[in-house]
Amino acid sequence: MAMFAHFPTLNPSCQKNAGKANEEVRMFRNCCPVSSFPSNAKSSAALVSVAVCCLVAVTRPRAVPLAAPADTDGRIGGRPIAELWVPSRPAHAWFTNAQCRPLLTRFTCDQCLPLVYLASFPRSGNTWLRYLLEASTGLVTTNGHPDFRTYRNQTSDGIILNEEQLWTWPVGNKELMNYGYVGERIPWSQGVGIVSKTHMLPEPWSRAEAENAPHALSPFPETVPRRAVLLIRDPFKAVISLRKYGETQSILNEKDMSYLFRGKGWRNYSSYLSRVWFKTNTQWLQATNETHVVLYERLRQDPMGELRALLRFLQVEPDRRRLECLRGELEGIAHNHRHGVVPDGETYPLRVRAELWSYIHQLHWLLRDRGYPGLPLQQYSFADEFSEINIRTH
């Protein structure tokens, strides 16, 4: 069907790996051999031992031997997701509930998923949205590297990493990997992630312009549509969060650190990043064929509704059991929503507030002109002062 035209045909390596089910069954049985227990194994103590052994085998962050996929109803691009998984690669259990924990997030075979970027200005909720996607689909999310120049300089053999290289690729946030984002180290060119996160600008339509760009760019292969998910958040809060992250290099730091948000250095920092926020969002709208916009404030209000809309864009029919499990664990392990510093008149002087709101209005109208609902202006910081300005052009 035409709606599934973005998806590649089933890779031979995927078929080969998917055909290893019998071998995985044997591995699982070898992990918990019944013969290792006494003849009275029906006792409660023996049964508990078996359960613990098998639970460790299922949830350990390595190759996960399972007799059969725990969920078989999910589909992407019309294909069963379970057929794309590679059991020999690491997996992660996002859910803590005992009944939901067997629903693991896994890698697919190489080049089995099309490139879709998850683009955002830093600290806009990218990590939380990745969790929602991984938990609801069972598919990993990957990293935005290699950048434009690295990708253009690769040979065709260097675009796809071998099994050894996959786990030694030098790019990736170690904190996120420790939290369970097993695809954080994997480049987008591997074709194993449902989305690939990036905070970089997109590659322009013109190759010459891309070659001369002063910034790192997220490249698009010439033979595929330019598809992206664009996540937008109130810039006043995103810039504060980014300033704290730059100081601590931790996504979950909740200290006050009000000293970072005073003086000329902070004013220059916030003014510069207001332009970066605007440029990031506008360029991702303009440099793609198909873009699905997620507004962070609405995602916070209705995470399941916004997630379902996103899954439709990604052509995913999720396993209903996953969605039910996710309802009970929406926050995930790395969603930081408690902040010691909030936008106020002292943190953002009038000049900076006015500048940022001029960008907010311009982006709002760009979204509206392209058929999107527009930004939730009344939920943005200082809306009582600036939401009615109605600026359309810079």
BAKEDO-295460 format. One record per atom (N, C-alpha, C): x, y, z. Coordinates in steps of 0.1 Angstrom, whole numbers, padded with zeros to 4 digits, always signed. Example, Ala and Ser with C-alpha at 12.3 -4.5 7.8 and 13.67 -1.06 7.14 Angstrom:
% BAKEDO-295460
+0132-0057+0078;+0123-0045+0078;+0132-0033+0078;+0128-0022+0071;+0137-0011+0071;+0129+0000+0079;
% end
This chain:
% BAKEDO-295460
+0008-0012+0000;+0000+0000+0000;+0009+0012+0000;+0003+0024-0005;+0012+0036-0007;+0016+0041+0007;+0008+0040+0017;+0012+0046+0030;+0024+0039+0036;+0028+0028+0031;+0039+0021+0037;+0051+0022+0027;+0051+0031+0018;+0061+0032+0008;+0075+0035+0014;+0075+0042+0026;+0087+0046+0031;+0095+0034+0037;+0089+0023+0039;+0096+0012+0046;+0104+0003+0036;+0116-0001+0039;+0124-0009+0030;+0118-0023+0031;+0121-0031+0020;+0117-0045+0020;+0125-0052+0031;+0120-0064+0036;+0127-0071+0047;+0141-0075+0043;+0150-0070+0051;+0165-0072+0048;+0168-0087+0050;+0176-0093+0041;+0180-0107+0043;+0186-0110+0056;+0193-0100+0062;+0199-0103+0075;+0189-0103+0086;+0178-0096+0084;+0166-0096+0093;+0160-0110+0093;+0158-0115+0080;+0152-0128+0079;+0160-0139+0086;+0174-0138+0084;+0183-0147+0089;+0182-0147+0104;+0183-0135+0110;+0183-0134+0125;+0170-0138+0131;+0159-0134+0123;+0146-0138+0128;+0144-0153+0128;+0152-0160+0120;+0150-0174+0119;+0158-0182+0130;+0164-0175+0139;+0172-0181+0150;+0164-0184+0162;+0151-0185+0161;+0142-0187+0173;+0145-0200+0180;+0147-0211+0173;+0150-0223+0179;+0163-0223+0187;+0173-0216+0182;+0185-0215+0189;+0184-0207+0202;+0175-0196+0201;+0173-0189+0213;+0165-0197+0224;+0156-0205+0219;+0149-0214+0229;+0158-0223+0236;+0168-0228+0229;+0178-0237+0235;+0186-0229+0245;+0190-0217+0242;+0198-0209+0251;+0190-0206+0264;+0177-0203+0263;+0169-0201+0274;+0168-0213+0283;+0166-0224+0277;+0165-0237+0285;+0178-0240+0292;+0189-0237+0285;+0202-0239+0292;+0204-0230+0303;+0198-0218+0303;+0200-0209+0314;+0194-0214+0327;+0182-0220+0325;+0174-0225+0337;+0171-0240+0335;+0181-0249+0335;+0178-0263+0333;+0170-0269+0345;+0159-0276+0341;+0151-0282+0352;+0159-0292+0359;+0168-0299+0352;+0176-0310+0359;+0184-0305+0370;+0187-0292+0371;+0195-0287+0382;+0188-0285+0395;+0175-0288+0395;+0167-0287+0407;+0164-0301+0413;+0162-0302+0426;+0159-0315+0432;+0146-0321+0427;+0144-0334+0430;+0133-0341+0425;+0120-0335+0430;+0120-0329+0442;+0108-0323+0448;+0107-0308+0443;+0110-0305+0430;+0110-0292+0425;+0097-0285+0425;+0086-0292+0429;+0073-0285+0430;+0072-0277+0443;+0082-0278+0452;+0081-0270+0464;+0082-0256+0460;+0077-0247+0469;+0076-0233+0466;+0090-0227+0465;+0099-0232+0473;+0113-0226+0472;+0119-0229+0459;+0117-0241+0453;+0123-0244+0440;+0116-0236+0429;+0103-0234+0430;+0096-0226+0420;+0101-0212+0420;+0103-0206+0432;+0108-0193+0433;+0121-0191+0427;+0130-0201+0429;+0143-0201+0423;+0143-0201+0408;+0134-0209+0402;+0132-0210+0388;+0127-0196+0383;+0118-0190+0390;+0112-0177+0385;+0123-0167+0385;+0131-0166+0396;+0142-0156+0397;+0152-0158+0386;+0156-0171+0383;+0166-0174+0373;+0161-0169+0359;+0148-0172+0356;+0143-0168+0343;+0141-0153+0342;+0137-0147+0353;+0135-0132+0353;+0149-0125+0350;+0159-0130+0356;+0173-0124+0354;+0176-0126+0339;+0173-0138+0333;+0177-0140+0320;+0169-0131+0310;+0157-0127+0314;+0149-0119+0305;+0153-0105+0306;+0156-0100+0317;+0158-0085+0319;+0172-0081+0319;+0182-0089+0319;+0196-0085+0319;+0199-0077+0307;+0206-0066+0307;+0209-0057+0295;+0219-0063+0286;+0216-0075+0280;+0225-0081+0271;+0216-0089+0261;+0222-0098+0253;+0214-0106+0245;+0204-0114+0253;+0191-0112+0249;+0180-0117+0258;+0174-0130+0252;+0177-0142+0257;+0171-0154+0252;+0157-0156+0256;+0147-0156+0247;+0133-0158+0250;+0128-0169+0241;+0119-0177+0247;+0113-0188+0239;+0105-0183+0227;+0099-0171+0229;+0091-0165+0219;+0090-0150+0223;+0087-0141+0213;+0085-0127+0217;+0074-0126+0226;+0075-0117+0236;+0065-0115+0246;+0052-0108+0240;+0054-0100+0230;+0043-0094+0224;+0044-0096+0209;+0033-0099+0202;+0033-0102+0188;+0023-0094+0180;+0015-0085+0187;+0005-0077+0180;+0009-0064+0174;+0021-0059+0178;+0025-0046+0173;+0030-0048+0158;+0027-0037+0150;+0032-0037+0136;+0037-0023+0133;+0046-0023+0123;+0052-0010+0118;+0052-0011+0103;+0046-0002+0096;+0046-0002+0082;+0039-0015+0077;+0030-0020+0084;+0022-0032+0081;+0029-0045+0084;+0041-0045+0089;+0049-0057+0092;+0049-0059+0107;+0048-0072+0112;+0049-0075+0126;+0063-0070+0131;+0062-0063+0142;+0075-0058+0148;+0083-0070+0153;+0077-0080+0158;+0084-0092+0163;+0093-0098+0153;+0089-0097+0140;+0097-0103+0129;+0110-0095+0126;+0111-0083+0131;+0122-0074+0128;+0133-0075+0139;+0129-0080+0151;+0138-0080+0162;+0150-0090+0160;+0161-0086+0165;+0173-0095+0165;+0176-0099+0179;+0172-0112+0183;+0173-0116+0197;+0187-0116+0203;+0197-0117+0194;+0211-0118+0198;+0217-0104+0203;+0209-0093+0200;+0214-0080+0204;+0208-0076+0217;+0214-0066+0224;+0209-0063+0238;+0194-0058+0237;+0188-0060+0249;+0174-0055+0250;+0173-0048+0264;+0162-0041+0266;+0160-0034+0278;+0145-0035+0283;+0143-0037+0296;+0130-0037+0302;+0127-0024+0308;+0118-0016+0301;+0115-0003+0307;+0105-0004+0318;+0096-0013+0317;+0085-0014+0327;+0090-0021+0340;+0085-0016+0351;+0088-0022+0364;+0078-0032+0369;+0066-0030+0364;+0055-0039+0368;+0058-0053+0364;+0056-0063+0373;+0060-0077+0370;+0053-0082+0357;+0041-0079+0355;+0033-0084+0344;+0038-0078+0331;+0043-0065+0332;+0047-0058+0320;+0062-0059+0316;+0070-0063+0326;+0084-0063+0324;+0089-0072+0313;+0082-0083+0309;+0087-0091+0298;+0085-0084+0284;+0078-0072+0284;+0076-0065+0272;+0089-0056+0270;+0099-0062+0263;+0112-0056+0262;+0113-0046+0250;+0123-0037+0250;+0126-0029+0239;+0139-0035+0233;+0138-0037+0219;+0149-0044+0212;+0154-0037+0200;+0165-0042+0195;+0170-0038+0182;+0164-0046+0171;+0162-0039+0159;+0158-0047+0147;+0171-0051+0139;+0169-0057+0128;+0180-0060+0119;+0184-0047+0112;+0196-0047+0107;+0202-0035+0101;+0193-0031+0089;+0191-0018+0087;+0184-0012+0076;+0170-0017+0075;+0164-0021+0086;+0150-0026+0086;+0140-0015+0089;+0145-0003+0094;+0136+0008+0097;+0141+0020+0089;+0131+0029+0084;+0135+0041+0077;+0139+0052+0086;+0147+0061+0081;+0152+0072+0089;+0140+0082+0092;+0138+0085+0104;+0129+0095+0109;+0136+0102+0120;+0139+0115+0119;+0146+0122+0130;+0136+0126+0140;+0141+0126+0153;+0133+0133+0164;+0142+0145+0167;+0137+0156+0162;+0145+0169+0163;+0139+0178+0174;+0148+0185+0181;+0143+0195+0190;+0155+0204+0195;+0152+0215+0200;+0161+0223+0207;+0164+0216+0220;+0177+0216+0225;+0180+0208+0237;+0171+0211+0249;+0168+0201+0257;+0161+0202+0269;+0146+0205+0266;+0141+0200+0256;+0127+0202+0252;+0118+0190+0255;+0123+0180+0261;+0116+0167+0264;+0119+0156+0255;+0130+0157+0247;+0134+0147+0238;+0136+0133+0244;+0143+0133+0256;+0145+0120+0263;+0133+0114+0268;+0123+0122+0273;+0111+0116+0278;+0103+0111+0266;+0102+0118+0255;+0094+0113+0243;+0101+0100+0238;+0114+0099+0238;+0120+0087+0234;+0116+0075+0243;+0115+0078+0256;+0110+0067+0265;+0096+0063+0261;+0087+0072+0258;+0073+0069+0255;+0073+0060+0242;+0082+0064+0232;+0082+0056+0220;+0088+0042+0222;+0099+0041+0229;+0105+0028+0231;+0095+0019+0239;+0089+0024+0249;+0081+0016+0258;+0068+0012+0250;+0063+0020+0242;+0050+0017+0235;+0052+0009+0222;+0064+0008+0217;+0066+0001+0204;+0075-0012+0206;+0084-0011+0216;+0094-0022+0217;+0106-0020+0208;+0107-0008+0202;+0118-0005+0193;+0127+0006+0199;+0140+0004+0197;+0149+0014+0202;+0149+0027+0195;+0153+0038+0201;+0156+0050+0194;+0171+0052+0194;+0176+0059+0184;+0191+0059+0181;+0196+0074+0182;+0209+0075+0180;+0215+0088+0181;+0216+0095+0167;+0217+0109+0167;+0217+0116+0155;+0230+0116+0147;+0241+0110+0152;+0253+0110+0144;+0253+0098+0135;+0261+0098+0124;+0271+0107+0121;+0265+0120+0115;+0272+0131+0116;+0267+0144+0111;+0269+0144+0096;+0266+0156+0090;+0266+0157+0075;+0279+0154+0069;+0290+0160+0074;+0303+0158+0068;+0308+0144+0070;+0306+0139+0082;+0311+0125+0085;+0304+0115+0076;+0291+0117+0074;+0283+0108+0066;+0287+0109+0051;+0289+0121+0046;+0293+0123+0032;+0307+0117+0029;+0315+0116+0039;+0329+0111+0037;+0330+0096+0039;+0319+0090+0043;+0319+0075+0045;+0318+0068+0032;+0325+0056+0032;+0322+0047+0021;+0310+0039+0023;+0304+0033+0013;+0292+0025+0015;+0294+0014+0026;+0306+0009+0027;+0309-0002+0037;+0310+0004+0051;+0313+0017+0052;+0314+0023+0065;+0302+0028+0071;+0291+0029+0064;+0278+0034+0069;+0272+0025+0079;+0273+0012+0076;+0267+0002+0085;+0278-0005+0094;+0277-0004+0107;+0287-0009+0116;+0285-0024+0118;+0296-0031+0120;+0294-0046+0123;+0291-0047+0137;+0289-0060+0141;+0284-0062+0155;+0294-0057+0166;+0307-0059+0163;+0317-0054+0173;+0317-0039+0173;+0316-0032+0162;+0317-0018+0161;+0304-0011+0168;+0293-0018+0167;+0281-0013+0173;+0282-0009+0187;+0290-0017+0195;+0291-0015+0209;+0304-0007+0213;+0311-0003+0203;+0323+0005+0206;+0323+0019+0199;+0312+0022+0192;+0310+0035+0185;+0311+0046+0196;+0320+0055+0194;+0324+0065+0204;+0314+0076+0207;+0303+0076+0200;+0293+0087+0202;+0282+0082+0211;+0277+0091+0220;+0265+0088+0228;+0267+0093+0242;+0255+0096+0248;+0255+0101+0262;+0255+0089+0271;+0266+0088+0279;+0268+0076+0288;+0257+0076+0299;+0253+0088+0303;+0242+0088+0313;+0229+0082+0308;+0226+0085+0296;+0214+0079+0290;+0215+0064+0288;+0227+0060+0284;+0230+0046+0282;+0228+0038+0295;+0233+0044+0306;+0231+0038+0319;+0217+0038+0324;+0209+0047+0319;+0194+0047+0323;+0187+0036+0315;+0192+0031+0304;+0186+0021+0296;+0183+0024+0282;+0188+0035+0277;+0186+0039+0263;+0197+0031+0255;+0195+0019+0252;+0205+0010+0246;+0209+0014+0232;+0200+0022+0226;+0203+0026+0212;+0211+0040+0212;+0214+0045+0223;+0220+0059+0224;+0234+0059+0216;+0241+0048+0217;+0254+0047+0210;+0253+0045+0195;+0241+0041+0190;+0240+0036+0177;+0237+0047+0167;+0244+0048+0156;+0242+0059+0146;+0229+0057+0138;+0223+0068+0134;+0211+0067+0126;+0213+0059+0113;+0225+0059+0108;+0227+0052+0095;+0226+0037+0096;+0225+0032+0108;+0224+0017+0110;+0210+0012+0106;+0200+0021+0107;+0186+0018+0103;+0179+0008+0112;+0182+0010+0126;+0176+0000+0135;+0167+0007+0145;+0165+0021+0144;+0157+0028+0154;+0144+0033+0148;+0134+0035+0157;+0121+0040+0152;+0123+0055+0149;+0131+0062+0157;+0135+0076+0154;+0149+0077+0158;+0155+0088+0153;+0169+0091+0157;+0170+0105+0162;+0173+0107+0175;+0173+0120+0181;+0184+0129+0175;+0181+0142+0175;+0191+0152+0171;+0188+0165+0176;+0198+0173+0180;+0196+0187+0183;+0203+0196+0173;+0208+0190+0162;+0215+0197+0152;+0205+0203+0142;+0209+0212+0134;+0201+0218+0123;+0200+0207+0112;+0190+0208+0104;+0189+0198+0093;+0197+0203+0081;+0200+0193+0073;+0207+0196+0060;+0198+0204+0051;+0203+0215+0045;+0195+0223+0036;+0192+0215+0023;+0183+0220+0016;+0179+0213+0003;+0191+0214-0007;+0198+0225-0006;+0209+0227-0015;+0222+0220-0010;+0228+0211-0018;+0241+0205-0014;+0252+0215-0011;+0253+0225-0020;+0263+0236-0019;+0261+0243-0005;+0249+0246-0002;+0246+0253+0011;+0250+0244+0023;+0247+0231+0021;+0251+0222+0032;+0266+0221+0034;+0273+0221+0023;+0288+0220+0023;+0294+0232+0030;+0288+0243+0028;+0293+0256+0034;+0287+0260+0047;+0279+0252+0052;+0272+0256+0065;+0282+0256+0076;+0281+0266+0085;+0291+0267+0096;+0288+0258+0108;+0276+0252+0108;+0272+0243+0119;+0272+0229+0115;+0272+0220+0125;+0270+0206+0122;+0255+0204+0118;+0253+0195+0108;+0240+0193+0103;+0236+0178+0104;+0223+0176+0104;+0217+0162+0104;+0214+0159+0089;+0221+0149+0083;+0220+0147+0069;+0208+0138+0066;+0203+0139+0053;+0193+0130+0048;+0198+0123+0036;+0197+0110+0036;+0201+0102+0024;+0193+0107+0012;+0199+0108+0000;+0192+0114-0011;+0181+0106-0016;+0180+0093-0013;+0170+0084-0019;+0158+0082-0010;+0157+0089+0002;+0146+0087+0011;+0139+0101+0013;+0126+0100+0017;+0119+0113+0020;+0125+0119+0033;+0124+0132+0034;+0129+0139+0046;+0118+0139+0056;+0118+0130+0065;+0107+0128+0075;+0113+0131+0089;+0105+0138+0097;+0110+0142+0111;+0098+0144+0120;+0101+0142+0133;+0092+0146+0144;+0099+0158+0150;+0092+0169+0151;+0097+0181+0157;+0090+0183+0170;+0098+0184+0181;+0093+0186+0195;+0096+0200+0199;+0086+0208+0203;+0088+0222+0206;+0083+0224+0220;+0091+0232+0228;+0088+0235+0242;+0089+0250+0244;+0082+0255+0254;+0084+0268+0259;+0099+0272+0260;+0104+0281+0252;+0118+0284+0252;+0124+0289+0265;+0115+0296+0273;+0120+0302+0285;+0124+0291+0295;+0117+0280+0295;+0120+0269+0304;+0131+0260+0298;+0131+0258+0285;+0141+0250+0278;+0155+0256+0280;+0156+0270+0279;+0169+0276+0280;+0174+0275+0295;+0165+0277+0304;+0170+0275+0318;+0175+0261+0321;+0168+0251+0315;+0172+0237+0317;+0185+0234+0310;+0187+0240+0299;+0200+0238+0291;+0211+0245+0299;+0209+0256+0305;+0220+0263+0313;+0224+0254+0324;+0214+0248+0331;+0218+0239+0342;+0225+0226+0337;+0220+0221+0326;+0227+0209+0321;+0241+0212+0317;+0243+0224+0311;+0257+0228+0307;+0266+0228+0319;+0261+0231+0331;+0269+0232+0343;+0271+0219+0349;+0261+0210+0349;+0262+0197+0356;+0264+0185+0347;+0261+0186+0334;+0262+0175+0325;+0253+0163+0330;+0242+0166+0337;+0233+0156+0341;+0219+0160+0338;+0211+0150+0333;+0198+0154+0329;+0188+0154+0340;+0192+0149+0352;+0183+0149+0363;+0187+0158+0375;+0195+0168+0372;+0199+0177+0383;+0188+0186+0386;+0184+0186+0399;+0172+0194+0403;+0176+0205+0413;+0189+0209+0414;+0194+0219+0423;+0190+0233+0418;+0190+0242+0427;+0185+0256+0424;+0195+0262+0414;+0207+0264+0418;+0218+0270+0410;+0213+0284+0405;+0207+0292+0413;+0202+0305+0408;+0213+0314+0404;+0225+0312+0409;+0236+0320+0405;+0240+0320+0390;+0235+0309+0383;+0238+0308+0369;+0229+0318+0361;+0219+0324+0367;+0209+0331+0359;+0209+0346+0363;+0220+0351+0365;+0222+0365+0369;+0233+0371+0361;+0232+0384+0358;+0243+0391+0352;+0244+0392+0337;+0253+0399+0332;+0255+0401+0317;+0257+0387+0310;+0265+0378+0316;+0267+0366+0309;+0255+0358+0307;+0246+0357+0317;+0233+0350+0315;+0224+0358+0305;+0224+0371+0305;+0216+0378+0295;+0220+0375+0281;+0233+0375+0279;+0239+0372+0265;+0236+0358+0261;+0237+0349+0271;+0235+0335+0268;+0220+0333+0264;+0211+0338+0272;+0197+0336+0269;+0192+0343+0256;+0198+0354+0253;+0195+0361+0241;+0200+0353+0229;+0212+0348+0230;+0218+0340+0219;+0209+0327+0217;+0206+0321+0227;+0199+0308+0226;+0184+0310+0222;+0179+0322+0224;+0165+0324+0219;+0165+0324+0203;+0176+0329+0197;+0178+0328+0183;+0180+0314+0178;+0188+0306+0186;+0190+0292+0182;+0177+0284+0183;+0169+0287+0193;+0156+0280+0195;+0147+0283+0182;+0147+0295+0178;+0138+0299+0167;+0144+0292+0154;+0157+0293+0152;+0163+0288+0140;+0161+0273+0139;+0163+0266+0150;+0162+0251+0150;+0148+0247+0146;+0138+0253+0152;+0124+0249+0149;+0120+0253+0135;+0123+0265+0131;+0119+0269+0117;+0126+0261+0106;+0139+0258+0108;+0146+0251+0098;+0141+0236+0096;+0137+0230+0108;+0132+0217+0107;+0118+0216+0100;+0111+0227+0102;+0098+0228+0095;+0100+0230+0080;+0110+0237+0076;+0112+0241+0062;+0121+0231+0054;+0129+0223+0061;+0138+0214+0053;+0134+0199+0053;+0121+0197+0055;+0116+0183+0055;+0104+0182+0045;+0102+0169+0041;+0090+0167+0033;+0078+0164+0042;+0080+0157+0053;+0069+0154+0062;+0074+0156+0076;+0067+0164+0083;+0070+0167+0097;+0058+0166+0106;+0060+0158+0117;+0049+0157+0127;+0054+0166+0139;+0046+0175+0143;+0049+0184+0153;+0043+0180+0167;+0051+0179+0177;+0047+0175+0190;+0050+0187+0199;+0039+0193+0206;+0041+0204+0215;+0042+0199+0229;+0053+0202+0235;+0056+0196+0248;+0045+0198+0258;+0040+0210+0259;+0029+0213+0268;+0017+0205+0266;+0013+0202+0254;+0002+0193+0251;+0005+0179+0254;+0018+0175+0252;+0022+0162+0255;+0021+0159+0270;+0024+0169+0278;+0023+0168+0293;+0008+0167+0297;+0000+0174+0290;-0015+0174+0293;-0021+0161+0290;-0018+0155+0278;-0024+0143+0273;-0014+0134+0266;-0005+0128+0274;+0006+0120+0268;+0001+0109+0259;-0010+0102+0263;-0014+0090+0255;-0020+0095+0242;-0028+0106+0243;-0034+0111+0230;-0024+0116+0220;-0014+0123+0225;-0003+0128+0217;+0005+0117+0211;+0008+0107+0220;+0016+0095+0216;+0009+0087+0205;-0004+0085+0206;-0012+0078+0196;-0011+0085+0182;-0012+0098+0183;-0011+0106+0170;+0003+0104+0164;+0013+0105+0172;+0027+0103+0168;+0029+0089+0162;+0024+0079+0168;+0025+0065+0163;+0018+0063+0150;+0007+0070+0148;+0001+0070+0135;+0010+0075+0124;+0017+0087+0127;+0026+0093+0118;+0037+0083+0114;+0042+0075+0124;+0053+0066+0123;+0048+0053+0117;+0035+0052+0114;+0029+0040+0108;+0030+0028+0117;+0028+0030+0130;+0029+0020+0140;+0015+0016+0146;+0012+0004+0146;+0000-0001+0153;+0006-0009+0165;+0005-0002+0177;+0012-0008+0189;+0004-0019+0195;+0012-0028+0202;+0006-0038+0209;-0002-0032+0221;-0015-0035+0222;-0024-0029+0232;-0019-0031+0246;-0012-0043+0248;-0007-0045+0262;+0004-0035+0265;+0012-0031+0256;+0022-0021+0259;+0016-0008+0263;+0005-0004+0256;-0001+0009+0259;-0007+0009+0273;-0013-0003+0276;-0019-0004+0290;-0008-0003+0300;+0003-0010+0298;+0014-0009+0307;+0020+0005+0308;+0020+0012+0297;+0026+0025+0297;+0017+0035+0305;+0004+0033+0305;-0005+0042+0312;-0001+0043+0327;+0004+0032+0332;+0008+0031+0346;+0022+0036+0349;+0030+0038+0339;+0044+0042+0340;+0048+0053+0330;+0040+0064+0330;+0042+0074+0320;+0055+0082+0322;+0059+0084+0334;+0071+0093+0336;+0084+0087+0332;+0086+0074+0333;+0099+0069+0330;+0109+0072+0340;+0122+0068+0337;+0132+0070+0347;+0140+0083+0346;+0139+0090+0334;+0147+0102+0331;+0139+0114+0328;+0127+0115+0333;+0119+0127+0330;+0120+0137+0342;+0127+0147+0340;+0129+0157+0351;+0119+0169+0349;+0110+0170+0359;+0100+0181+0358;+0099+0189+0371;+0110+0188+0379;+0110+0196+0391;+0123+0205+0390;+0120+0218+0389;+0131+0227+0387;+0132+0238+0398;+0144+0241+0402;+0146+0251+0413;+0145+0265+0408;+0147+0267+0394;+0146+0280+0389;+0135+0281+0379;+0126+0291+0380;+0115+0292+0371;+0116+0306+0364;+0110+0307+0352;+0111+0320+0345;+0103+0331+0353;+0110+0342+0356;+0104+0353+0362;+0110+0366+0357;+0106+0377+0362;+0111+0390+0357;+0126+0392+0361;+0131+0386+0371;+0145+0387+0375;+0153+0378+0366;+0149+0366+0363;+0156+0357+0355;+0157+0362+0340;+0145+0367+0335;+0145+0372+0322;+0141+0386+0322;+0151+0395+0320;+0148+0410+0319;+0138+0413+0308;+0132+0424+0308;+0122+0428+0298;+0127+0427+0284;+0140+0431+0281;+0145+0431+0267;+0145+0416+0262;+0150+0407+0271;+0151+0393+0267;+0137+0387+0265;+0128+0390+0274;+0114+0385+0273;+0108+0389+0260;+0110+0402+0256;+0104+0407+0244;+0110+0401+0232;+0123+0399+0232;+0130+0392+0221;+0125+0378+0219;+0124+0371+0230;+0120+0357+0228;+0106+0356+0224;+0097+0364+0229;+0083+0364+0225;+0081+0368+0210;+0090+0376+0205;+0089+0379+0190;+0092+0366+0182;+0101+0358+0187;+0104+0345+0180;+0092+0336+0182;+0087+0335+0194;+0075+0327+0196;+0064+0330+0187;+0061+0342+0185;+0050+0346+0176;+0053+0342+0162;+0065+0345+0158;+0069+0341+0144;+0067+0326+0141;+0072+0318+0151;+0071+0304+0149;+0056+0299+0149;+0049+0306+0158;+0034+0303+0159;+0027+0305+0145;+0030+0316+0139;+0024+0318+0126;+0030+0310+0115;+0042+0306+0116;+0048+0297+0106;+0041+0283+0107;+0038+0279+0119;+0031+0266+0121;+0017+0267+0115;+0010+0278+0118;-0004+0280+0113;-0004+0281+0098;+0005+0288+0092;+0006+0289+0078;+0008+0275+0071;+0015+0266+0078;+0017+0253+0072;+0007+0242+0076;-0004+0247+0082;-0015+0238+0085;-0014+0232+0099;-0005+0236+0108;-0005+0230+0122;-0013+0239+0131;-0017+0234+0142;-0025+0242+0151;-0019+0255+0157;-0006+0255+0157;+0001+0267+0163;+0005+0264+0178;+0013+0273+0183;+0018+0270+0197;+0007+0273+0208;+0008+0267+0219;-0001+0269+0230;+0003+0282+0238;+0001+0294+0232;+0007+0306+0236;+0003+0309+0251;-0009+0306+0255;-0013+0309+0268;-0006+0301+0279;+0000+0290+0275;+0008+0282+0284;+0022+0285+0285;+0027+0295+0277;+0041+0299+0277;+0043+0309+0288;+0056+0310+0292;+0060+0319+0302;+0057+0334+0298;+0052+0342+0307;+0050+0356+0304;+0039+0359+0294;+0030+0349+0293;+0019+0350+0283;+0010+0362+0286;+0009+0366+0298;+0000+0377+0302;+0005+0390+0297;+0018+0391+0294;+0025+0403+0288;+0025+0403+0273;+0027+0391+0267;+0031+0392+0253;+0022+0383+0244;+0013+0375+0249;+0006+0366+0240;-0003+0373+0229;-0006+0385+0231;-0015+0392+0222;-0008+0401+0212;+0006+0401+0212;+0013+0409+0203;+0011+0406+0188;+0011+0393+0185;+0007+0389+0172;+0017+0393+0161;+0030+0390+0164;+0040+0393+0154;+0041+0382+0144;+0041+0385+0131;+0042+0375+0121;+0055+0374+0114;+0063+0385+0113;+0076+0385+0107;+0086+0391+0116;+0099+0387+0114;+0110+0392+0122;+0115+0405+0116;
% end
